[in-house]
Amino acid sequence: MKRSVMAFRPRRPAAGGPVRAGGIAILAVAAALGGCAVKTDLTTGSVETDDYRKRHPIVLQDAEQTLDIPVGRGTAGLDGRSRDAVMAFASEARDRGTGPLVIMVPSGSGNEAAANYLAGSIRKTATGTGLSSGNIVTQAYRVQDPNVSAPIRLSFTQIKAGVPHPCGMWKDNAYRGFNNDSDDEFGCASQSNLAAMVANPEDLIGPRATTPVSVDRRAVVLRKWIAGEKTATEYGDDADGRSSDVGN
């Protein structure tokens, strides 16, 4: 009796069967574990800056300018030195002042009479510089000691550039740590000196307006350009910049 043997071949799993389902399960577990990971968000500008220009910025602020004129009991007028000082101070008030020129005259002092007389000379000298008389104010200030010869004080307010706080406040040790950063006082003196060198503080706000062009020069250049001539300045052979021929 013969037995029939049937060939047996293992069947491949169909697409989407147990193998694919297992892969999906692994991806789901990985996604769940990824959600537990710690994330650190970096924000632009979160790193602390060490710029001294931000610690000690140059700002514009009102500053009072003063000038004291000494007055004796027998002073009859301004001497040459005091007159020059008043003229220079009044010119500065005219050009840079943001308010009136104030003449403060002492009251109750031993030189009160001479100071009141001298205040008139100061006012006349100030108006001689072009400062309007309506922009000059005379005030009196009280002196407690009648034996003191108090001065006449001139003052006006102008815009000055500077740092908004005093320098030299060494509150921390310069070698306080190992961060390799500068101390808080670093840059304050240099910023103050830079602000003091600015002739016109308004230049820190924006550039000045340009001056008008020369119409005459423009016409000369245009005429030469039309004629085919050189529009720039021509220099001869003798314009070599040497001040002497010795040693050449």
Backbone as CSV, one residue per row, in Angstrom:
resi,resn,N_x,N_y,N_z,CA_x,CA_y,CA_z,C_x,C_y,C_z
1,MET,0.853,-1.190,0.000,0.000,0.000,0.000,0.881,1.228,0.000
2,LYS,0.696,2.054,-0.932,1.489,3.278,-1.070,0.783,4.464,-0.438
3,ARG,1.616,5.197,0.294,1.087,6.424,0.907,1.468,7.621,0.027
4,SER,0.538,8.429,-0.143,0.801,9.640,-0.932,1.342,10.734,-0.010
5,VAL,2.432,11.259,-0.375,3.056,12.333,0.443,2.798,13.674,-0.253
6,MET,2.206,14.547,0.494,1.889,15.882,-0.050,2.989,16.880,0.379
7,ALA,3.466,17.586,-0.564,4.512,18.598,-0.257,3.931,19.745,0.566
8,PHE,4.662,20.076,1.647,4.199,21.165,2.521,5.160,22.350,2.423
9,ARG,4.626,23.483,2.063,5.429,24.711,1.981,4.881,25.761,2.952
10,PRO,5.765,26.324,3.741,5.273,27.360,4.673,4.748,28.574,3.915
11,ARG,3.714,29.080,4.385,3.080,30.242,3.741,3.680,31.542,4.296
12,ARG,3.923,32.447,3.386,4.419,33.770,3.793,3.289,34.617,4.368
13,PRO,3.610,35.368,5.368,2.535,36.209,5.920,2.098,37.259,4.912
14,ALA,0.843,37.443,4.883,0.284,38.437,3.964,0.678,39.844,4.398
15,ALA,0.635,40.728,3.413,0.963,42.127,3.715,0.005,42.671,4.747
16,GLY,0.556,43.372,5.752,-0.301,43.914,6.793,-0.558,42.910,7.884
17,GLY,0.199,41.811,7.891,-0.004,40.783,8.886,0.720,41.091,10.177
18,PRO,1.121,39.978,10.927,1.732,40.154,12.242,3.022,40.934,12.217
19,VAL,3.853,40.794,11.142,5.133,41.516,11.101,4.911,43.018,11.066
20,ARG,3.996,43.468,10.224,3.712,44.908,10.126,3.092,45.431,11.410
21,ALA,2.258,44.656,12.005,1.646,45.087,13.258,2.687,45.256,14.346
22,GLY,3.696,44.368,14.349,4.759,44.500,15.341,5.577,45.755,15.150
23,GLY,5.833,46.121,13.877,6.577,47.356,13.612,5.832,48.584,14.084
24,ILE,4.505,48.564,13.895,3.699,49.708,14.349,3.750,49.826,15.857
25,ALA,3.751,48.684,16.542,3.816,48.703,18.001,5.135,49.281,18.489
26,ILE,6.225,48.930,17.809,7.539,49.461,18.198,7.591,50.972,18.009
27,LEU,7.025,51.452,16.892,7.001,52.900,16.663,6.177,53.623,17.715
28,ALA,5.079,53.013,18.144,4.237,53.637,19.163,4.970,53.754,20.484
29,VAL,5.714,52.696,20.854,6.486,52.740,22.099,7.578,53.802,22.025
30,ALA,8.237,53.908,20.857,9.290,54.915,20.696,8.734,56.325,20.804
31,ALA,7.533,56.531,20.240,6.912,57.854,20.333,6.557,58.196,21.762
32,ALA,6.094,57.186,22.523,5.751,57.423,23.921,6.978,57.772,24.741
33,LEU,8.079,57.065,24.493,9.319,57.366,25.205,9.879,58.731,24.817
34,GLY,9.700,59.106,23.540,10.169,60.417,23.109,9.426,61.550,23.781
35,GLY,8.171,61.330,24.121,7.412,62.365,24.804,7.898,62.618,26.210
36,CYS,8.589,61.643,26.802,9.117,61.807,28.150,10.467,62.506,28.170
37,ALA,11.047,62.750,26.989,12.369,63.375,26.944,12.284,64.829,27.384
38,VAL,13.336,65.306,28.027,13.402,66.684,28.498,13.913,67.574,27.371
39,LYS,13.179,68.634,27.051,13.547,69.563,25.995,13.945,70.904,26.605
40,THR,14.990,71.491,26.087,15.456,72.799,26.537,15.298,73.792,25.393
41,ASP,14.417,74.764,25.577,14.171,75.763,24.543,15.176,76.901,24.694
42,LEU,15.824,77.266,23.612,16.769,78.371,23.587,16.091,79.596,22.999
43,THR,16.141,80.698,23.729,15.524,81.942,23.287,16.620,82.906,22.856
44,THR,16.419,83.552,21.734,17.413,84.503,21.244,17.577,85.649,22.237
45,GLY,18.820,85.936,22.584,19.098,86.995,23.543,19.074,86.539,24.979
46,SER,18.919,85.257,25.223,18.879,84.765,26.591,20.252,84.760,27.240
47,VAL,21.323,84.817,26.433,22.671,84.855,26.974,22.963,86.266,27.479
48,GLU,23.432,86.399,28.699,23.686,87.702,29.303,24.809,88.430,28.567
49,THR,24.561,89.673,28.233,25.556,90.454,27.506,26.550,91.093,28.464
50,ASP,27.754,91.337,27.984,28.804,91.954,28.786,29.276,93.245,28.124
51,ASP,28.353,93.940,27.473,28.682,95.151,26.729,28.656,96.344,27.679
52,TYR,29.792,97.034,27.821,29.850,98.186,28.721,29.008,99.343,28.214
53,ARG,28.722,99.381,26.911,27.902,100.469,26.367,26.455,100.364,26.808
54,LYS,26.027,99.183,27.197,24.678,99.023,27.730,24.648,99.259,29.242
55,ARG,25.746,98.955,29.923,25.810,99.238,31.353,25.975,100.726,31.619
56,HIS,26.715,101.391,30.749,26.976,102.822,30.915,26.616,103.551,29.616
57,PRO,25.342,103.676,29.307,24.954,104.318,28.044,25.167,105.829,28.102
58,ILE,25.408,106.415,26.950,25.509,107.871,26.835,24.120,108.427,26.550
59,VAL,23.645,109.291,27.426,22.308,109.859,27.306,22.423,111.384,27.283
60,LEU,21.363,112.025,26.819,21.277,113.479,26.812,20.404,113.926,27.970
61,GLN,20.873,114.909,28.712,20.138,115.380,29.876,20.424,116.863,30.094
62,ASP,19.499,117.520,30.787,19.674,118.935,31.102,20.726,119.097,32.195
63,ALA,21.627,120.032,31.994,22.690,120.308,32.965,22.794,121.812,33.164
64,GLU,22.937,122.224,34.408,23.043,123.644,34.737,24.500,124.093,34.652
65,GLN,24.723,125.174,33.941,26.043,125.778,33.815,26.066,127.054,34.654
66,THR,27.101,127.241,35.452,27.166,128.385,36.363,28.487,129.131,36.196
67,LEU,28.458,130.403,36.544,29.642,131.260,36.547,29.492,132.261,37.682
68,ASP,30.469,132.303,38.581,30.452,133.227,39.712,31.348,134.424,39.411
69,ILE,30.800,135.621,39.622,31.535,136.870,39.434,31.789,137.475,40.816
70,PRO,33.041,137.588,41.235,33.313,138.157,42.563,32.976,139.646,42.611
71,VAL,32.415,140.054,43.741,32.004,141.450,43.927,32.498,141.916,45.294
72,GLY,33.272,142.989,45.309,33.701,143.583,46.567,32.759,144.699,46.985
73,ARG,32.948,145.185,48.208,32.081,146.267,48.687,32.278,147.546,47.879
74,GLY,33.482,147.738,47.359,33.750,148.955,46.599,33.889,148.726,45.113
75,THR,33.405,147.595,44.601,33.504,147.322,43.167,32.621,148.289,42.393
76,ALA,33.216,148.986,41.411,32.468,149.980,40.646,32.106,149.507,39.252
77,GLY,32.624,148.377,38.808,32.320,147.880,37.466,33.074,146.597,37.184
78,LEU,32.865,146.078,36.011,33.521,144.842,35.606,34.948,145.122,35.160
79,ASP,35.885,144.327,35.647,37.242,144.429,35.135,37.348,143.645,33.832
80,GLY,38.506,143.713,33.192,38.661,143.073,31.885,38.461,141.571,31.923
81,ARG,39.000,140.924,32.952,38.876,139.473,33.037,37.432,139.048,33.255
82,SER,36.737,139.744,34.154,35.334,139.397,34.416,34.458,139.692,33.206
83,ARG,34.761,140.772,32.486,33.972,141.099,31.297,34.129,140.022,30.226
84,ASP,35.343,139.558,30.017,35.558,138.490,29.033,34.839,137.208,29.442
85,ALA,34.843,136.908,30.735,34.162,135.702,31.215,32.655,135.809,31.015
86,VAL,32.096,136.995,31.275,30.655,137.187,31.088,30.283,137.092,29.615
87,MET,31.087,137.671,28.734,30.794,137.616,27.305,30.848,136.184,26.783
88,ALA,31.845,135.419,27.211,31.937,134.027,26.769,30.780,133.200,27.306
89,PHE,30.400,133.450,28.558,29.296,132.695,29.154,27.972,133.059,28.495
90,ALA,27.763,134.342,28.212,26.526,134.769,27.553,26.443,134.241,26.128
91,SER,27.566,134.181,25.434,27.569,133.618,24.080,27.212,132.138,24.102
92,GLU,27.713,131.432,25.103,27.367,130.015,25.239,25.879,129.843,25.541
93,ALA,25.338,130.724,26.382,23.906,130.662,26.681,23.064,130.985,25.448
94,ARG,23.543,131.890,24.622,22.824,132.241,23.394,22.806,131.084,22.407
95,ASP,23.922,130.388,22.272,24.036,129.337,21.261,23.550,127.982,21.757
96,ARG,23.774,127.657,23.025,23.485,126.308,23.519,22.412,126.263,24.593
97,GLY,22.007,127.396,25.103,21.064,127.402,26.217,19.667,126.963,25.818
98,THR,18.998,126.268,26.730,17.612,125.845,26.520,16.643,126.656,27.367
99,GLY,17.125,127.713,27.981,16.284,128.562,28.817,16.930,129.923,28.963
100,PRO,16.428,130.747,29.879,16.974,132.094,30.036,18.306,132.091,30.780
101,LEU,19.043,133.174,30.616,20.243,133.416,31.400,19.815,134.082,32.702
102,VAL,20.118,133.456,33.814,19.678,133.945,35.122,20.848,134.642,35.807
103,ILE,20.606,135.896,36.256,21.588,136.659,37.028,21.110,136.670,38.471
104,MET,21.813,135.959,39.340,21.426,135.839,40.744,22.271,136.802,41.566
105,VAL,21.586,137.806,42.174,22.258,138.875,42.913,22.106,138.610,44.405
106,PRO,23.183,138.722,45.191,23.072,138.471,46.633,22.249,139.550,47.325
107,SER,21.519,139.120,48.356,20.689,140.028,49.144,20.985,139.794,50.626
108,GLY,21.187,140.877,51.356,21.488,140.760,52.781,22.963,140.655,53.090
109,SER,23.798,140.765,52.092,25.246,140.689,52.293,25.829,142.092,52.395
110,GLY,27.097,142.164,52.785,27.741,143.460,52.917,27.981,144.140,51.590
111,ASN,28.005,143.397,50.513,28.249,143.972,49.182,26.971,144.031,48.357
112,GLU,25.817,144.106,49.011,24.545,144.083,48.279,24.415,145.275,47.337
113,ALA,24.789,146.469,47.796,24.652,147.662,46.953,25.560,147.572,45.732
114,ALA,26.799,147.155,45.929,27.724,147.029,44.802,27.282,145.928,43.845
115,ALA,26.694,144.847,44.379,26.239,143.744,43.529,25.060,144.167,42.664
116,ASN,24.138,144.949,43.222,23.006,145.421,42.428,23.466,146.337,41.298
117,TYR,24.472,147.168,41.571,24.991,148.043,40.522,25.720,147.227,39.456
118,LEU,26.496,146.251,39.882,27.261,145.448,38.935,26.358,144.555,38.094
119,ALA,25.194,144.180,38.631,24.268,143.341,37.866,23.800,144.049,36.603
120,GLY,23.645,145.391,36.675,23.264,146.137,35.484,24.348,146.090,34.417
121,SER,25.613,146.180,34.842,26.714,146.092,33.878,26.794,144.701,33.255
122,ILE,26.528,143.687,34.047,26.544,142.317,33.523,25.434,142.122,32.502
123,ARG,24.276,142.658,32.791,23.154,142.530,31.849,23.472,143.235,30.531
124,LYS,24.074,144.421,30.619,24.422,145.160,29.408,25.488,144.422,28.606
125,THR,26.462,143.837,29.291,27.509,143.078,28.599,26.934,141.844,27.922
126,ALA,25.983,141.183,28.579,25.374,139.979,28.006,24.565,140.299,26.758
127,THR,23.824,141.398,26.781,23.049,141.770,25.594,23.958,142.197,24.447
128,GLY,25.172,142.639,24.770,26.113,143.016,23.721,26.597,141.836,22.899
129,THR,26.423,140.625,23.383,26.808,139.431,22.628,25.708,138.947,21.688
130,GLY,24.580,139.642,21.668,23.474,139.217,20.817,22.387,138.478,21.555
131,LEU,22.560,138.293,22.859,21.530,137.633,23.659,20.386,138.600,23.905
132,SER,19.172,138.150,23.633,18.005,139.017,23.784,17.803,139.392,25.253
133,SER,17.439,140.658,25.481,17.198,141.106,26.857,16.006,140.394,27.480
134,GLY,15.067,139.951,26.649,13.935,139.193,27.168,14.308,137.797,27.604
135,ASN,15.516,137.360,27.248,15.987,136.037,27.640,16.959,136.114,28.815
136,ILE,16.931,137.249,29.533,17.771,137.443,30.717,16.860,137.720,31.907
137,VAL,17.034,136.972,32.962,16.212,137.094,34.167,17.122,137.421,35.346
138,THR,16.730,138.414,36.145,17.484,138.795,37.339,16.722,138.354,38.578
139,GLN,17.411,137.634,39.454,16.824,137.144,40.697,17.748,137.476,41.859
140,ALA,17.186,137.435,43.062,17.958,137.673,44.279,17.997,136.399,45.111
141,TYR,19.126,136.157,45.736,19.227,135.029,46.659,19.706,135.540,48.011
142,ARG,19.177,134.937,49.071,19.412,135.422,50.426,20.744,134.923,50.961
143,VAL,21.494,135.843,51.581,22.765,135.524,52.225,22.576,135.658,53.730
144,GLN,22.939,134.632,54.484,22.715,134.620,55.923,23.714,135.501,56.672
145,ASP,24.957,135.484,56.251,25.996,136.246,56.953,26.171,137.605,56.284
146,PRO,25.867,138.713,56.967,25.995,140.034,56.335,27.439,140.462,56.119
147,ASN,28.371,139.791,56.740,29.778,140.157,56.582,30.434,139.502,55.366
148,VAL,29.724,138.624,54.695,30.271,137.903,53.548,30.043,138.718,52.277
149,SER,31.065,138.787,51.445,30.920,139.405,50.119,30.568,138.302,49.125
150,ALA,29.287,138.066,48.968,28.819,136.965,48.117,28.950,137.339,46.644
151,PRO,29.204,136.378,45.795,29.367,136.668,44.363,28.026,136.756,43.641
152,ILE,28.060,137.309,42.446,26.918,137.252,41.533,27.057,135.968,40.717
153,ARG,26.005,135.196,40.701,26.059,133.907,39.993,25.220,133.979,38.723
154,LEU,25.838,133.611,37.603,25.138,133.476,36.330,24.900,131.995,36.069
155,SER,23.747,131.689,35.530,23.435,130.284,35.253,22.481,130.179,34.074
156,PHE,22.589,129.075,33.377,21.637,128.714,32.334,21.670,127.202,32.183
157,THR,20.654,126.675,31.531,20.518,125.230,31.353,20.772,124.876,29.896
158,GLN,21.539,123.816,29.683,21.795,123.342,28.335,21.793,121.819,28.325
159,ILE,21.656,121.253,27.137,21.662,119.801,26.984,23.107,119.325,26.934
160,LYS,23.419,118.373,27.787,24.758,117.808,27.848,24.678,116.298,27.673
161,ALA,25.732,115.730,27.120,25.833,114.279,26.980,26.660,113.725,28.131
162,GLY,26.258,112.563,28.618,26.980,111.932,29.720,26.316,110.629,30.109
163,VAL,26.923,109.937,31.046,26.332,108.706,31.569,25.357,109.085,32.678
164,PRO,24.287,108.311,32.878,23.249,108.708,33.840,23.602,108.445,35.291
165,HIS,24.841,108.059,35.596,25.222,107.754,36.972,26.701,108.082,37.143
166,PRO,27.137,108.327,38.371,28.554,108.638,38.593,29.429,107.404,38.437
167,CYS,30.681,107.635,38.088,31.647,106.545,37.958,32.436,106.403,39.260
168,GLY,33.139,105.296,39.367,33.954,105.046,40.548,33.245,104.301,41.650
169,MET,32.087,103.713,41.369,31.346,102.947,42.373,31.810,101.492,42.330
170,TRP,32.945,101.216,42.981,33.526,99.866,42.969,32.846,99.041,44.058
171,LYS,31.716,98.460,43.726,30.956,97.684,44.705,31.321,96.210,44.707
172,ASP,31.964,95.720,43.675,32.333,94.312,43.583,33.835,94.184,43.387
173,ASN,34.324,92.998,43.713,35.728,92.687,43.489,35.952,92.423,42.011
174,ALA,36.986,93.039,41.454,37.264,92.858,40.027,37.641,91.422,39.699
175,TYR,38.097,90.668,40.682,38.484,89.266,40.472,37.531,88.350,41.238
176,ARG,36.245,88.613,41.068,35.258,87.914,41.880,34.968,86.501,41.395
177,GLY,35.297,86.160,40.180,34.929,84.843,39.680,35.781,84.429,38.506
178,PHE,35.375,83.349,37.898,36.110,82.774,36.779,35.292,82.820,35.489
179,ASN,34.377,83.760,35.372,33.527,83.849,34.188,34.199,84.578,33.029
180,ASN,35.353,85.163,33.284,36.098,85.882,32.244,35.294,87.048,31.671
181,ASP,34.501,87.708,32.516,33.742,88.879,32.096,34.290,90.110,32.810
182,SER,33.938,91.283,32.315,34.439,92.526,32.890,33.623,92.916,34.108
183,ASP,34.231,93.738,34.969,33.520,94.198,36.153,32.497,95.253,35.773
184,ASP,31.594,95.546,36.700,30.495,96.471,36.407,30.980,97.891,36.137
185,GLU,32.116,98.263,36.686,32.614,99.624,36.519,33.372,99.805,35.211
186,PHE,33.693,98.720,34.544,34.480,98.790,33.311,33.738,99.582,32.236
187,GLY,34.405,100.558,31.651,33.837,101.346,30.563,33.151,102.620,30.986
188,CYS,32.945,102.834,32.287,32.222,104.033,32.730,33.043,105.290,32.468
189,ALA,34.325,105.265,32.801,35.169,106.450,32.612,35.348,106.780,31.137
190,SER,35.560,105.759,30.310,35.752,106.013,28.879,34.479,106.547,28.239
191,GLN,33.318,106.077,28.666,32.059,106.595,28.138,31.845,108.045,28.567
192,SER,32.205,108.364,29.807,32.070,109.745,30.282,32.997,110.684,29.525
193,ASN,34.222,110.245,29.278,35.164,111.081,28.528,34.721,111.263,27.082
194,LEU,34.180,110.211,26.486,33.690,110.322,25.115,32.531,111.305,25.031
195,ALA,31.628,111.262,26.003,30.495,112.188,26.012,30.960,113.625,26.215
196,ALA,32.013,113.817,27.024,32.515,115.168,27.273,33.178,115.768,26.042
197,MET,33.674,114.946,25.138,34.345,115.445,23.934,33.375,115.800,22.814
198,VAL,32.102,115.467,22.957,31.122,115.774,21.921,30.801,117.265,21.968
199,ALA,31.100,117.981,20.904,30.875,119.427,20.881,29.386,119.752,20.886
200,ASN,28.618,119.058,20.074,27.180,119.282,19.998,26.474,117.969,20.316
201,PRO,25.849,117.845,21.492,25.205,116.581,21.857,24.115,116.144,20.884
202,GLU,23.557,117.071,20.130,22.515,116.691,19.181,23.066,115.826,18.050
203,ASP,24.385,115.834,17.859,24.981,114.966,16.839,24.830,113.496,17.193
204,LEU,24.609,113.188,18.473,24.400,111.801,18.882,23.015,111.305,18.505
205,ILE,22.100,112.220,18.235,20.739,111.831,17.859,20.656,111.525,16.371
206,GLY,21.293,112.333,15.571,21.234,112.136,14.123,22.205,113.060,13.428
207,PRO,22.477,112.814,12.161,23.418,113.660,11.413,22.831,115.041,11.145
208,ARG,23.713,115.995,10.940,23.274,117.350,10.633,22.798,117.442,9.185
209,ALA,22.021,118.452,8.917,21.533,118.662,7.557,22.683,119.115,6.665
210,THR,22.656,118.677,5.437,23.710,119.050,4.497,23.542,120.500,4.060
211,THR,24.661,121.142,3.791,24.619,122.519,3.319,24.232,122.554,1.842
212,PRO,23.633,123.627,1.376,23.245,123.690,-0.041,24.461,123.691,-0.960
213,VAL,24.282,123.148,-2.142,25.376,123.073,-3.111,25.647,124.461,-3.688
214,SER,26.854,124.632,-4.216,27.234,125.887,-4.857,26.703,125.891,-6.293
215,VAL,25.773,126.780,-6.556,25.193,126.865,-7.897,26.236,127.329,-8.908
216,ASP,27.102,128.244,-8.505,28.133,128.747,-9.421,29.111,127.638,-9.799
217,ARG,29.542,126.857,-8.815,30.482,125.777,-9.115,29.821,124.705,-9.970
218,ARG,28.574,124.434,-9.729,27.861,123.441,-10.540,27.790,123.895,-11.997
219,ALA,27.564,125.189,-12.220,27.496,125.698,-13.593,28.851,125.590,-14.289
220,VAL,29.950,125.849,-13.553,31.288,125.741,-14.152,31.588,124.306,-14.547
221,VAL,31.289,123.356,-13.663,31.561,121.943,-13.952,30.719,121.467,-15.128
222,LEU,29.459,121.872,-15.167,28.587,121.447,-16.261,29.059,122.017,-17.596
223,ARG,29.520,123.271,-17.597,30.004,123.883,-18.833,31.263,123.177,-19.338
224,LYS,32.169,122.819,-18.434,33.376,122.091,-18.844,33.041,120.687,-19.336
225,TRP,32.062,120.074,-18.708,31.690,118.709,-19.117,31.094,118.712,-20.523
226,ILE,30.290,119.721,-20.838,29.698,119.815,-22.173,30.779,120.076,-23.217
227,ALA,31.779,120.874,-22.846,32.856,121.194,-23.788,33.894,120.087,-23.892
228,GLY,33.766,119.043,-23.109,34.729,117.947,-23.150,36.009,118.234,-22.400
229,GLU,35.994,119.204,-21.516,37.182,119.541,-20.748,37.176,118.795,-19.412
230,LYS,38.325,118.821,-18.744,38.421,118.188,-17.433,37.683,119.029,-16.402
231,THR,36.891,118.359,-15.613,36.113,119.078,-14.597,36.838,119.148,-13.261
232,ALA,37.842,118.293,-13.049,38.582,118.295,-11.789,39.729,119.292,-11.847
233,THR,40.275,119.598,-10.683,41.398,120.530,-10.609,42.656,119.880,-11.164
234,GLU,43.380,120.611,-11.989,44.618,120.106,-12.570,45.808,120.631,-11.772
235,TYR,46.725,119.731,-11.484,47.926,120.076,-10.729,49.146,119.987,-11.646
236,GLY,50.035,120.978,-11.527,51.245,120.980,-12.330,52.330,120.091,-11.748
237,ASP,53.467,120.061,-12.443,54.582,119.241,-11.984,55.205,119.778,-10.705
238,ASP,55.026,121.078,-10.442,55.636,121.653,-9.254,54.824,121.381,-7.996
239,ALA,53.656,120.814,-8.137,52.797,120.540,-6.979,53.027,119.118,-6.489
240,ASP,54.278,118.844,-6.030,54.603,117.502,-5.558,54.580,117.393,-4.045
241,GLY,54.310,118.493,-3.366,54.186,118.441,-1.917,55.486,118.613,-1.164
242,ARG,56.623,118.728,-1.844,57.905,118.891,-1.168,58.111,120.349,-0.760
243,SER,58.609,120.526,0.455,58.886,121.876,0.933,60.312,122.308,0.683
244,SER,61.195,121.369,0.312,62.597,121.700,0.057,63.193,120.672,-0.881
245,ASP,64.174,121.118,-1.676,64.874,120.219,-2.596,66.180,119.707,-2.013
246,VAL,66.470,120.036,-0.780,67.717,119.611,-0.154,67.675,118.109,0.084
247,GLY,68.689,117.417,-0.355,68.780,115.981,-0.138,68.077,115.175,-1.192
248,ASN,67.500,115.809,-2.218,66.809,115.082,-3.283,67.690,115.007,-4.536
